[in-house]
Structures are given as structure tokens and as C-alpha cells.
Amino acid sequence: MRAHDIVFTMNSGDKVGQKYGFTLARSKGQKMWSAVRLFQPPPNMAKERIDIGIVVREKNIPLSGATELKLSDKLIEQLEIVAKETTPVTLLGFDGIKRDVRVDAGGFNIEPVVDEKGRMPEYVAKMTVWSVY
């Protein structure tokens, strides 16, 4: 069993070889991972559009607010590093396939997810990546 659902590996710059693992969020009981194969003629370089939802909160561990913020900050910093990369990064996806991807120019956005059971809100970072040829 893998420690993370997805892993980004940097392929250039001063962070070459650095790996960033993330856990996918759940929506309606399913992991937030959607890979759609694109059928567009050249010179388009995109092969797939992959929509991802990443958990920003360590949801199974009761933590103090300060610790929670520190962990969230670390995850957001890692996402920013991946999103700012100008060359493709390698993504080991939820489906176990390695792909060279680029993060969509829109980057990522963070949304709160409030549970009806009155638990603390969780946060999900939603992003789109494009696998390239």
C-alpha cells in the first residue's frame, strides 16, 4: 500500500528528483481523480485532462489549530512548487500510471468542505493537470 495516492516528481531545476506526495480528497464516497483522454489533432500537446482534489487537512489525526495550520501550510507550499514548475513534472497517478504533466495555468484553488455531521471543516485543493506527449 502506498503512503500517498499521487506523487509528483520534479524533473528540472534545483529541485530535480524531489518528490511531493499527496492524499486525494473524497467526494460522494469516491477519490477526487478524473482522467479524461483527449482526442485532439497535433500540434496540441495535451494527451489527457486530469482533475484532482487533494486533502489539505490531516483528517484522521486530532490536532491543535496551530499544528493543523502548520501542516496545511506545508502542503500548500509543496503544491505551489509543483504548480510553478515550467517544465513537465512526472505524476504517479491514483491509477498507478506515470505521466509527464503540467499544471493548468489557473493553478489550484482551495475550497472548504463542510460536513453535515458538525465536524470541523476540511479543505480541498482542486487543480487540473494536463498530461503531455
TIRO-2110 file (N, C-alpha, C; in Angstrom, 1 decimal):
// TIRO-2110
0.8, -1.2, 0.0, N, 1, A
0.0, 0.0, 0.0, CA, 1, A
0.9, 1.2, 0.0, C, 1, A
0.5, 2.2, -0.8, N, 2, A
1.3, 3.4, -0.9, CA, 2, A
0.9, 4.4, 0.2, C, 2, A
1.9, 5.2, 0.6, N, 3, A
1.7, 6.2, 1.6, CA, 3, A
0.8, 7.4, 1.1, C, 3, A
0.9, 7.7, -0.2, N, 4, A
0.1, 8.7, -0.8, CA, 4, A
-0.6, 8.2, -2.0, C, 4, A
-1.7, 8.9, -2.4, N, 5, A
-2.5, 8.5, -3.5, CA, 5, A
-1.8, 8.9, -4.8, C, 5, A
-1.1, 10.1, -4.8, N, 6, A
-0.4, 10.6, -6.0, CA, 6, A
0.9, 11.2, -5.6, C, 6, A
1.9, 11.1, -6.5, N, 7, A
3.2, 11.6, -6.2, CA, 7, A
3.7, 12.4, -7.4, C, 7, A
4.1, 13.7, -7.2, N, 8, A
4.7, 14.5, -8.2, CA, 8, A
6.2, 14.4, -8.1, C, 8, A
7.0, 14.2, -9.1, N, 9, A
8.5, 14.2, -9.1, CA, 9, A
9.0, 15.3, -10.0, C, 9, A
9.8, 16.2, -9.4, N, 10, A
10.3, 17.3, -10.2, CA, 10, A
11.4, 16.8, -11.2, C, 10, A
11.4, 17.3, -12.4, N, 11, A
12.3, 16.9, -13.4, CA, 11, A
13.4, 17.9, -13.8, C, 11, A
13.3, 19.1, -13.2, N, 12, A
14.3, 20.1, -13.6, CA, 12, A
14.6, 21.1, -12.5, C, 12, A
15.5, 21.9, -12.7, N, 13, A
15.8, 23.0, -11.7, CA, 13, A
16.5, 22.5, -10.5, C, 13, A
16.5, 23.3, -9.4, N, 14, A
17.2, 22.9, -8.2, CA, 14, A
16.5, 21.9, -7.4, C, 14, A
15.3, 21.5, -7.7, N, 15, A
14.5, 20.5, -7.0, CA, 15, A
14.4, 19.2, -7.8, C, 15, A
15.2, 19.0, -8.8, N, 16, A
15.2, 17.8, -9.6, CA, 16, A
15.3, 16.6, -8.7, C, 16, A
14.4, 15.6, -9.0, N, 17, A
14.3, 14.4, -8.2, CA, 17, A
13.5, 14.5, -6.9, C, 17, A
13.1, 15.7, -6.5, N, 18, A
12.3, 15.9, -5.3, CA, 18, A
10.9, 15.3, -5.5, C, 18, A
10.4, 14.6, -4.6, N, 19, A
9.0, 14.0, -4.7, CA, 19, A
8.1, 14.7, -3.7, C, 19, A
6.9, 14.9, -4.2, N, 20, A
5.8, 15.5, -3.3, CA, 20, A
4.6, 14.6, -3.4, C, 20, A
4.3, 13.9, -2.3, N, 21, A
3.1, 13.0, -2.3, CA, 21, A
1.9, 13.7, -1.6, C, 21, A
0.8, 13.3, -2.2, N, 22, A
-0.5, 13.9, -1.7, CA, 22, A
-1.6, 12.9, -1.5, C, 22, A
-2.5, 13.1, -0.6, N, 23, A
-3.7, 12.2, -0.5, CA, 23, A
-4.8, 12.9, -1.2, C, 23, A
-5.6, 12.1, -2.0, N, 24, A
-6.7, 12.6, -2.7, CA, 24, A
-7.9, 12.7, -1.7, C, 24, A
-8.7, 13.8, -1.9, N, 25, A
-9.9, 14.0, -1.1, CA, 25, A
-11.0, 13.1, -1.6, C, 25, A
-12.1, 13.0, -0.9, N, 26, A
-13.2, 12.2, -1.3, CA, 26, A
-14.4, 13.1, -1.5, C, 26, A
-15.2, 12.7, -2.5, N, 27, A
-16.4, 13.4, -2.8, CA, 27, A
-17.4, 12.3, -3.2, C, 27, A
-18.5, 12.3, -2.5, N, 28, A
-19.6, 11.3, -2.7, CA, 28, A
-19.0, 9.9, -2.6, C, 28, A
-18.1, 9.7, -1.7, N, 29, A
-17.5, 8.3, -1.4, CA, 29, A
-16.4, 7.9, -2.4, C, 29, A
-16.1, 8.8, -3.4, N, 30, A
-15.1, 8.4, -4.4, CA, 30, A
-13.9, 9.4, -4.2, C, 30, A
-12.7, 8.9, -4.6, N, 31, A
-11.5, 9.7, -4.6, CA, 31, A
-11.6, 10.7, -5.7, C, 31, A
-11.2, 11.9, -5.5, N, 32, A
-11.3, 13.0, -6.4, CA, 32, A
-10.2, 12.9, -7.5, C, 32, A
-10.4, 12.1, -8.4, N, 33, A
-9.4, 11.8, -9.5, CA, 33, A
-10.2, 11.5, -10.8, C, 33, A
-10.0, 12.3, -11.8, N, 34, A
-10.7, 12.1, -13.0, CA, 34, A
-9.8, 12.3, -14.2, C, 34, A
-9.4, 11.3, -14.9, N, 35, A
-8.5, 11.4, -16.0, CA, 35, A
-9.3, 11.2, -17.3, C, 35, A
-9.3, 12.2, -18.2, N, 36, A
-10.1, 12.1, -19.4, CA, 36, A
-9.2, 12.2, -20.6, C, 36, A
-9.2, 11.1, -21.4, N, 37, A
-8.3, 11.1, -22.6, CA, 37, A
-8.9, 12.1, -23.6, C, 37, A
-8.0, 12.9, -24.2, N, 38, A
-8.3, 13.9, -25.2, CA, 38, A
-8.0, 13.4, -26.6, C, 38, A
-8.9, 13.7, -27.5, N, 39, A
-8.6, 13.3, -28.9, CA, 39, A
-8.6, 14.6, -29.7, C, 39, A
-7.4, 15.2, -29.7, N, 40, A
-7.2, 16.5, -30.4, CA, 40, A
-6.0, 16.3, -31.3, C, 40, A
-6.1, 16.8, -32.6, N, 41, A
-5.0, 16.6, -33.5, CA, 41, A
-3.8, 17.5, -33.2, C, 41, A
-2.6, 17.1, -33.7, N, 42, A
-1.4, 17.9, -33.5, CA, 42, A
-1.7, 19.3, -34.1, C, 42, A
-1.1, 20.3, -33.6, N, 43, A
0.1, 20.4, -32.8, CA, 43, A
-0.2, 20.4, -31.3, C, 43, A
-1.5, 20.2, -30.9, N, 44, A
-1.9, 20.2, -29.5, CA, 44, A
-1.0, 19.1, -28.7, C, 44, A
-0.4, 19.5, -27.6, N, 45, A
0.5, 18.6, -26.9, CA, 45, A
-0.2, 17.9, -25.8, C, 45, A
-1.5, 18.3, -25.5, N, 46, A
-2.2, 17.6, -24.3, CA, 46, A
-2.7, 16.3, -24.7, C, 46, A
-2.5, 15.3, -23.9, N, 47, A
-3.0, 13.9, -24.1, CA, 47, A
-4.2, 13.6, -23.2, C, 47, A
-4.1, 14.1, -22.0, N, 48, A
-5.2, 13.9, -21.0, CA, 48, A
-5.4, 15.1, -20.1, C, 48, A
-6.7, 15.3, -19.7, N, 49, A
-7.0, 16.3, -18.7, CA, 49, A
-7.3, 15.5, -17.4, C, 49, A
-6.6, 15.9, -16.4, N, 50, A
-6.8, 15.2, -15.1, CA, 50, A
-7.2, 16.2, -14.0, C, 50, A
-8.4, 16.0, -13.5, N, 51, A
-8.9, 16.9, -12.4, CA, 51, A
-8.6, 16.1, -11.1, C, 51, A
-8.0, 16.9, -10.2, N, 52, A
-7.6, 16.3, -8.9, CA, 52, A
-8.1, 17.1, -7.7, C, 52, A
-8.5, 16.5, -6.7, N, 53, A
-8.8, 17.1, -5.4, CA, 53, A
-7.9, 16.6, -4.3, C, 53, A
-7.2, 17.4, -3.7, N, 54, A
-6.2, 17.0, -2.7, CA, 54, A
-6.6, 17.4, -1.3, C, 54, A
-6.5, 16.5, -0.3, N, 55, A
-6.8, 16.8, 1.0, CA, 55, A
-5.7, 17.8, 1.6, C, 55, A
-6.2, 18.9, 2.2, N, 56, A
-5.2, 19.8, 2.8, CA, 56, A
-5.2, 19.6, 4.3, C, 56, A
-6.1, 18.9, 4.9, N, 57, A
-6.1, 18.7, 6.3, CA, 57, A
-5.8, 17.2, 6.6, C, 57, A
-5.0, 17.0, 7.7, N, 58, A
-4.7, 15.7, 8.1, CA, 58, A
-5.9, 15.2, 8.9, C, 58, A
-6.9, 14.7, 8.2, N, 59, A
-8.2, 14.5, 8.8, CA, 59, A
-8.3, 13.4, 9.8, C, 59, A
-7.4, 12.4, 9.9, N, 60, A
-7.6, 11.3, 10.8, CA, 60, A
-6.9, 11.5, 12.1, C, 60, A
-6.2, 12.6, 12.3, N, 61, A
-5.4, 12.9, 13.5, CA, 61, A
-5.9, 14.1, 14.2, C, 61, A
-6.4, 14.0, 15.4, N, 62, A
-6.9, 15.2, 16.1, CA, 62, A
-5.7, 16.1, 16.5, C, 62, A
-5.6, 17.3, 16.0, N, 63, A
-4.5, 18.2, 16.2, CA, 63, A
-5.0, 19.5, 16.7, C, 63, A
-4.1, 20.2, 17.3, N, 64, A
-4.4, 21.6, 17.7, CA, 64, A
-4.5, 22.5, 16.5, C, 64, A
-5.2, 23.6, 16.6, N, 65, A
-5.3, 24.5, 15.5, CA, 65, A
-3.9, 24.9, 14.9, C, 65, A
-3.0, 25.2, 15.8, N, 66, A
-1.6, 25.7, 15.3, CA, 66, A
-0.9, 24.6, 14.5, C, 66, A
-1.0, 23.4, 15.0, N, 67, A
-0.3, 22.2, 14.3, CA, 67, A
-1.0, 22.0, 13.0, C, 67, A
-2.4, 22.1, 13.0, N, 68, A
-3.1, 21.9, 11.7, CA, 68, A
-2.7, 23.0, 10.7, C, 68, A
-2.6, 24.2, 11.1, N, 69, A
-2.2, 25.3, 10.2, CA, 69, A
-0.8, 25.0, 9.6, C, 69, A
0.1, 24.6, 10.5, N, 70, A
1.5, 24.3, 10.1, CA, 70, A
1.5, 23.2, 9.0, C, 70, A
0.8, 22.1, 9.2, N, 71, A
0.7, 21.1, 8.2, CA, 71, A
0.0, 21.5, 6.9, C, 71, A
-1.0, 22.3, 7.0, N, 72, A
-1.7, 22.8, 5.8, CA, 72, A
-0.8, 23.8, 5.0, C, 72, A
0.0, 24.6, 5.8, N, 73, A
0.9, 25.5, 5.1, CA, 73, A
2.0, 24.7, 4.3, C, 73, A
2.5, 23.6, 4.9, N, 74, A
3.5, 22.8, 4.2, CA, 74, A
2.9, 22.2, 3.0, C, 74, A
1.7, 21.7, 3.0, N, 75, A
1.1, 21.1, 1.8, CA, 75, A
0.9, 22.2, 0.7, C, 75, A
0.4, 23.3, 1.1, N, 76, A
0.2, 24.4, 0.2, CA, 76, A
1.5, 24.9, -0.5, C, 76, A
2.6, 25.0, 0.3, N, 77, A
3.9, 25.3, -0.2, CA, 77, A
4.3, 24.3, -1.3, C, 77, A
4.1, 23.0, -1.0, N, 78, A
4.5, 21.9, -1.9, CA, 78, A
3.7, 22.0, -3.2, C, 78, A
2.4, 22.3, -3.1, N, 79, A
1.5, 22.5, -4.3, CA, 79, A
2.0, 23.7, -5.1, C, 79, A
2.4, 24.7, -4.4, N, 80, A
2.9, 25.9, -5.2, CA, 80, A
4.1, 25.6, -6.0, C, 80, A
5.0, 24.8, -5.4, N, 81, A
6.3, 24.4, -6.1, CA, 81, A
5.9, 23.7, -7.3, C, 81, A
5.0, 22.7, -7.2, N, 82, A
4.6, 21.9, -8.4, CA, 82, A
3.9, 22.8, -9.4, C, 82, A
3.0, 23.6, -9.0, N, 83, A
2.2, 24.5, -9.9, CA, 83, A
3.1, 25.5, -10.6, C, 83, A
4.2, 26.0, -10.0, N, 84, A
5.0, 27.0, -10.6, CA, 84, A
6.0, 26.4, -11.6, C, 84, A
6.2, 25.1, -11.6, N, 85, A
7.2, 24.5, -12.5, CA, 85, A
6.9, 24.7, -13.9, C, 85, A
7.8, 25.1, -14.7, N, 86, A
7.5, 25.4, -16.1, CA, 86, A
7.8, 24.2, -17.1, C, 86, A
8.6, 23.3, -16.6, N, 87, A
8.8, 22.0, -17.4, CA, 87, A
7.9, 21.0, -16.8, C, 87, A
7.5, 20.0, -17.7, N, 88, A
6.6, 18.9, -17.2, CA, 88, A
7.2, 18.2, -15.9, C, 88, A
6.4, 17.8, -15.0, N, 89, A
6.8, 17.0, -13.9, CA, 89, A
6.2, 15.6, -14.1, C, 89, A
6.8, 14.6, -13.4, N, 90, A
6.2, 13.3, -13.5, CA, 90, A
5.2, 13.1, -12.4, C, 90, A
4.0, 12.6, -12.8, N, 91, A
2.9, 12.3, -11.9, CA, 91, A
2.7, 10.8, -11.8, C, 91, A
2.9, 10.2, -10.7, N, 92, A
2.5, 8.8, -10.5, CA, 92, A
1.0, 8.9, -10.0, C, 92, A
0.1, 8.6, -10.8, N, 93, A
-1.3, 8.8, -10.5, CA, 93, A
-2.0, 7.8, -9.6, C, 93, A
-3.2, 8.1, -9.3, N, 94, A
-4.0, 7.2, -8.5, CA, 94, A
-4.2, 5.8, -9.1, C, 94, A
-4.1, 5.8, -10.5, N, 95, A
-4.3, 4.6, -11.2, CA, 95, A
-3.0, 3.8, -11.4, C, 95, A
-1.9, 4.3, -10.8, N, 96, A
-0.6, 3.7, -10.9, CA, 96, A
0.2, 3.9, -12.2, C, 96, A
-0.3, 4.9, -13.0, N, 97, A
0.4, 5.2, -14.3, CA, 97, A
1.3, 6.4, -14.1, C, 97, A
2.5, 6.4, -14.6, N, 98, A
3.4, 7.6, -14.6, CA, 98, A
3.1, 8.4, -15.8, C, 98, A
2.9, 9.7, -15.6, N, 99, A
2.7, 10.6, -16.8, CA, 99, A
3.5, 11.9, -16.6, C, 99, A
4.0, 12.5, -17.7, N, 100, A
4.6, 13.8, -17.6, CA, 100, A
3.4, 14.8, -17.7, C, 100, A
3.3, 15.7, -16.8, N, 101, A
2.2, 16.6, -16.7, CA, 101, A
2.6, 18.0, -16.5, C, 101, A
1.7, 18.9, -16.8, N, 102, A
1.9, 20.3, -16.5, CA, 102, A
0.7, 20.8, -15.8, C, 102, A
0.8, 21.6, -14.7, N, 103, A
-0.3, 22.1, -14.0, CA, 103, A
-1.0, 23.2, -14.9, C, 103, A
-2.3, 23.2, -14.9, N, 104, A
-3.0, 24.2, -15.6, CA, 104, A
-2.6, 25.6, -15.2, C, 104, A
-2.7, 26.5, -16.1, N, 105, A
-2.2, 27.9, -15.9, CA, 105, A
-3.0, 28.6, -14.7, C, 105, A
-4.2, 28.1, -14.5, N, 106, A
-5.0, 28.6, -13.4, CA, 106, A
-4.6, 28.2, -12.0, C, 106, A
-3.6, 27.3, -11.9, N, 107, A
-3.0, 26.8, -10.7, CA, 107, A
-4.0, 25.9, -9.9, C, 107, A
-4.2, 26.2, -8.6, N, 108, A
-5.1, 25.4, -7.8, CA, 108, A
-5.9, 26.4, -7.0, C, 108, A
-7.1, 25.9, -6.5, N, 109, A
-7.8, 26.7, -5.6, CA, 109, A
-8.2, 25.8, -4.4, C, 109, A
-8.4, 26.5, -3.2, N, 110, A
-8.7, 25.7, -2.0, CA, 110, A
-10.1, 26.1, -1.6, C, 110, A
-10.9, 25.0, -1.4, N, 111, A
-12.3, 25.2, -1.0, CA, 111, A
-12.5, 24.4, 0.3, C, 111, A
-13.3, 25.0, 1.2, N, 112, A
-13.7, 24.3, 2.4, CA, 112, A
-14.8, 23.3, 2.1, C, 112, A
-14.8, 22.2, 2.8, N, 113, A
-15.8, 21.2, 2.6, CA, 113, A
-16.4, 21.0, 4.0, C, 113, A
-17.6, 21.4, 4.2, N, 114, A
-18.3, 21.3, 5.5, CA, 114, A
-19.2, 20.1, 5.5, C, 114, A
-19.0, 19.2, 6.6, N, 115, A
-19.7, 18.0, 6.7, CA, 115, A
-21.0, 18.3, 7.5, C, 115, A
-22.1, 17.6, 7.2, N, 116, A
-23.4, 17.9, 7.9, CA, 116, A
-23.4, 17.4, 9.3, C, 116, A
-22.4, 16.5, 9.7, N, 117, A
-22.4, 16.0, 11.0, CA, 117, A
-21.8, 16.9, 12.0, C, 117, A
-21.4, 18.1, 11.6, N, 118, A
-20.9, 19.1, 12.6, CA, 118, A
-19.4, 19.0, 12.9, C, 118, A
-18.7, 18.2, 12.1, N, 119, A
-17.3, 18.1, 12.3, CA, 119, A
-16.6, 19.4, 11.8, C, 119, A
-15.3, 19.5, 12.1, N, 120, A
-14.5, 20.6, 11.6, CA, 120, A
-14.5, 20.6, 10.1, C, 120, A
-14.5, 21.8, 9.5, N, 121, A
-14.4, 21.8, 8.0, CA, 121, A
-13.1, 21.3, 7.5, C, 121, A
-13.1, 20.6, 6.4, N, 122, A
-11.9, 20.1, 5.8, CA, 122, A
-11.6, 21.0, 4.6, C, 122, A
-10.4, 21.0, 4.1, N, 123, A
-10.1, 21.9, 2.9, CA, 123, A
-9.6, 21.0, 1.8, C, 123, A
-10.0, 21.3, 0.6, N, 124, A
-9.6, 20.5, -0.6, CA, 124, A
-9.0, 21.5, -1.6, C, 124, A
-7.8, 21.1, -2.1, N, 125, A
-7.1, 21.9, -3.1, CA, 125, A
-7.5, 21.2, -4.4, C, 125, A
-8.2, 22.0, -5.3, N, 126, A
-8.6, 21.4, -6.6, CA, 126, A
-7.7, 22.0, -7.7, C, 126, A
-7.3, 21.1, -8.6, N, 127, A
-6.4, 21.5, -9.6, CA, 127, A
-6.6, 20.6, -10.9, C, 127, A
-6.2, 21.2, -12.0, N, 128, A
-6.2, 20.4, -13.2, CA, 128, A
-4.8, 20.3, -13.7, C, 128, A
-4.4, 19.1, -14.2, N, 129, A
-3.1, 19.0, -14.8, CA, 129, A
-3.4, 18.3, -16.2, C, 129, A
-2.5, 18.6, -17.1, N, 130, A
-2.5, 18.1, -18.4, CA, 130, A
-1.4, 17.2, -18.7, C, 130, A
-1.7, 16.0, -19.1, N, 131, A
-0.5, 15.1, -19.5, CA, 131, A
-0.1, 15.5, -20.9, C, 131, A
1.2, 15.4, -21.1, N, 132, A
1.7, 15.9, -22.4, CA, 132, A
2.5, 14.8, -23.1, C, 132, A
2.5, 14.9, -24.4, N, 133, A
3.3, 13.9, -25.2, CA, 133, A
4.7, 14.0, -25.0, C, 133, A
END
